Structures are given as C-alpha cells and as structure tokens.
Amino acid sequence: MDVVYLLVPLSILFLICAIWALLWAIRSEQFDDLEGPASRIIMDDREMRRKKDD
C-alpha cells in the first residue's frame, strides 16, 4: 500500500509532463505540415539523379 503513495504522484507528474510536451509541440508548429518534408526529400533525390545523369 505504501507504493501507491509514490506511484500516484509520479503518474500525475508524468501525465502533466506529457500534456506539456504535447502542447509545446502544437504551439511550436510541429504538426502543421506533415506531408511537405516527406515530399521534399523525394523531390531533392530526383533532382540529384537528374544532375548526375547530365
């Protein structure tokens, strides 16, 4: 039973940290453009191949 007195505050602290991290990620615009960087990598690779072929 003594372990519960330790685990409950730790779990609440962990939950607060997780919510803070999620809010920070949203506010710093981490989730705004999910497809842009992925397609940009493909386009850069295609451009490099074209330059090598020329």
NORFEN-V336282 format. One record per run of one state. SS is the DSSP state (~ for helix, > for strand, _ for the rest). FROM is the first residue (numbers start at 1). TO is the last residue. If there is no record, write none. Layout:
ss=(SS	SS)
from=(FROM	FROM)
to=(TO	TO)
This chain:
ss=(_	~	_	~	_)
from=(1	2	28	36	54)
to=(1	27	35	53	54)
